[in-house]
């Protein structure tokens, strides 16, 4: 019988063998083997995560272990306390196995990192894993951990999940505590799970979600979240399908998305064509607010030590620092109108589905952040400006990497989007497909 200790040891060995090619992990937690051994010896139930190995994006604090933010500035930074989500995972019997690689300070859609290596896509290390949670996605797809935590500001969970053939959830704003997570933008940051299937994502979400009285950014409605599960019947479910802005540039992705719609319609879901013309304005409005918020986090250090930041970050920080109060206010006002229009839309449909990306994974060497980011985030920014959850599920192969479908719901609509995703995965096999390099786990 394979023990939890055996599985953890195999995954740590897999990191040693593969990380030189994929750069998915910044550091290992060797004590994970000891934790797993203790779980094996325990005669009582180890908790709802029961030895699940979890990679943690390296902007999420781990007590007594370096949390680098993907930056050389924090290479020796060792937090005194776990982030709330890490503490909950440990209490539930999960084993924190590794700190995963990312775009520096979680700012970027490619997971290029000059300090810890550019993260390679699990299906082809010459291509981007996307970002900024690219290391979390690549590590799960390669079998280096069972599941992982990422953070998402503009698509940083759902895009890497899609391009690595995984399932990833950007939770509703405020559902999961961000206490102990280094910020990009407190207005849009979320922390969420990446795993192989909806079932595994739900399992992790049920542990990390819910009220944290010490997180000042959580709304009181987080108390009301229902973690229960019931079977969703697709017959009669109203699925909104916006076109226009959400048509994929890559024909292969467009074809896979139509196939996925056919699966849903074939089970009785009602496809409702939507007109969301304002979605095309999401990217500039997201950039205005995100860059300004990002500048607010780094203003003091950037003002005194600008040489400590790379060229891509410097460009974005300068854009954020140059934003006027009027520009920021107008962008926030646009966001409120967008959220109002979505609330009305969710009176007409139950969920909205779109492709996860317009393109599949580009080559790392051909991926300048400024040009690649808009292509990868085009379909995610409208939902990141909303209040609700977005789930990415794999739908087959794009031209160069797996492709995904986004399922978006109203605020705190996690149960519904997860059930729709689960229903889709019960009828397809894409979430079982694995890259050739994936390690054999006992």
C-alpha positions, -999 to +999 in steps of 0.1 A: +000+000+000+014+034-010+017+058+019+013+095+020+050+097+028+059+077-004+038+100-026+053+132-011+088+118-015+081+110-051+068+145-058+098+161-042+121+139-063+101+149-093+108+185-086+145+177-085+143+160-119+120+184-138+125+218-123+156+226-143+135+224-175+102+240-163+112+263-134+078+256-118+091+257-082+112+283-064+117+262-033+107+229-017+096+223+019+116+192+028+096+189+061+066+178+039+079+143+042+079+145+079+044+159+079+032+131+056+048+105+078+030+119+108-003+117+089+005+081+081+010+073+117-020+091+129-049+068+139-075+096+136-088+112+105-063+137+092-089+161+080-108+168+047-076+173+027-062+140+040-025+143+029-033+163-003+000+178-014-003+215-022+020+240-040+017+276-029+024+305-051+054+324-036+035+356-028+015+336-001+033+336+033+046+304+048+058+306+084+095+298+087+101+293+050+111+320+024+084+338+006+102+356-022+073+373-042+094+361-072+118+389-066+154+391-056+145+418-031+127+393-010+150+363-016+157+360+022+123+371+034+110+346+060+075+353+074+067+347+110+032+334+103+013+315+077-012+332+054-047+324+065-052+301+035-021+282+043-031+278+079-065+264+069-049+239+045-025+227+072-053+224+097-073+203+072-045+178+067-030+192+036+007+191+031+025+222+018+050+208-005+066+237-024+065+274-032+057+279-069+073+303-093+055+334-108+059+366-126+078+390-103+055+405-077+026+386-095+025+413-122+025+396-156+006+371-178+036+350-189+055+340-157+088+353-171+111+356-142+147+367-145+156+357-110+141+322-107+137+312-144+109+315-169+082+290-162+077+265-190+043+251-201+038+216-188+031+204-224+060+222-240+087+239-218+096+262-247+062+279-244+047+301-217+028+286-188+011+319-186+009+339-154+012+351-130+004+318-113+023+298-140+044+279-116+013+267-097-003+254-129+028+238-144+036+220-111+001+205-109+001+195-145+035+178-141+023+159-110+048+178-087+019+185-064-018+173-063-032+209-063-019+244-059-029+279-047-026+308-071-036+344-070-056+362-096-059+399-103-065+400-141-067+363-150-036+348-132-054+316-121-077+308-149-053+315-178-025+293-166-050+266-157-064+267-193-030+267-211-018+237-189-049+216-193-062+221-158-092+234-138-088+267-119-111+289-100-109+327-095-133+330-065-157+359-059-140+390-046-138+386-008-148+349-006-113+338+003-091+357+028-061+375+013-044+380+047-008+371+044-008+374+006+014+401-010-009+424-030-011+436-066-044+454-062-067+451-032-096+460-055-092+429-076-069+403-059-083+369-052-067+337-040-079+304-054-072+267-063-058+250-093-062+212-097-070+185-123-107+185-119-137+205-106-140+179-078-105+186-066-110+224-069-142+222-048-124+202-022-097+228-017-121+257-019-143+243+009-113+246+031-099+280+022-131+299+016-152+318+042-150+346+068-117+358+083-124+384+109-088+397+106-090+404+069-103+440+066-110+436+028-135+408+032-172+417+029-196+404+055-213+384+028-184+360+029-201+346+060-230+335+040-212+313+014-227+279+011-200+252+005-226+225-001-228+205-033-258+192-052-261+179-087-270+205-113-293+194-141-283+211-173-318+208-190-333+243-189-301+259-175-296+293-192-261+297-205-251+331-219-228+331-249-214+365-258-198+368-292-180+398-307-152+406-283-151+370-271-144+353-305-110+335-303-083+346-327-070+311-330-094+289-351-085+258-331-096+274-299-128+287-315-136+251-327-129+236-293-152+261-277-180+254-302-176+217-294-179+225-257-211+244-263-224+214-282-218+192-252-237+216-229-266+220-254-267+183-260-275+178-224-304+203-225-288+236-216-304+266-232-277+287-250-286+324-250-268+347-273-256+379-255-245+413-266-218+426-242-203+454-263-188+471-233-165+442-227-141+457-252-135+486-228-125+463-199-088+460-207-079+497-206-100+502-175-085+472-158-050+485-167-057+520-153-068+507-119-044+477-116-013+497-125-023+525-101-030+501-073+003+483-080+021+516-079+005+523-045+020+491-031+055+499-044+056+537-044+080+542-015+105+516-026+103+525-063+108+562-055+140+555-035+154+524-053+140+523-088+171+503-099+157+473-080+129+468-105+132+452-139+122+470-171+087+455-174+078+464-139+094+498-141+072+506-172+040+495-154+049+513-122+055+545-141+022+542-158+005+537-125+023+566-109+013+589-138-025+581-135-044+612-124-071+611-098-097+620-124-086+591-147-087+567-118-121+579-107-136+577-142-123+541-145-138+531-112-171+547-123-169+526-156-164+495-135-195+502-114-216+506-146-201+473-159-210+455-127-245+469-129-250+457-165-237+422-155-262+421-126-290+427-151-275+401-175-276+375-147-313+380-145-315+367-180-290+338-178-276+316-150-239+316-161-219+330-189-193+310-209-165+321-232-132+308-243-105+312-217-080+328-241-079+340-277-046+322-284-028+292-272+006+293-254+032+314-274+069+307-273+087+320-243+114+337-264+088+354-286+067+367-256+073+403-247+051+411-217+036+443-233+024+425-265+015+391-251-004+402-220-033+418-239-037+387-261-038+363-231-060+385-209-085+397-234-113+374-223-105+375-185-104+412-177-141+417-181-148+390-155-120+402-132-138+436-131-169+419-120-176+406-084-184+369-092-164+337-097-149+325-129-140+288-134-117+275-162-121+240-174-101+222-202-119+217-235-092+201-257-062+211-277-054+245-291-027+250-317+002+249-293-013+240-259-045+229-242-074+253-244-100+262-217-135+275-213-145+301-187-177+297-167-186+329-149-214+335-124-228+362-102-212+372-070-208+343-046-222+320-073-194+294-068-217+265-062-234+270-096-203+275-117-186+245-101-217+224-107-218+234-144-181+227-147-186+193-129-215+185-152-193+193-183-164+172-170-188+142-163-194+142-201-158+148-213-124+134-207-102+165-213-094+169-176-079+134-175-054+142-203-018+147-190+014+160-205+041+135-215+065+148-189+042+142-160+058+121-132+045+087-121+030+091-087+027+060-065 
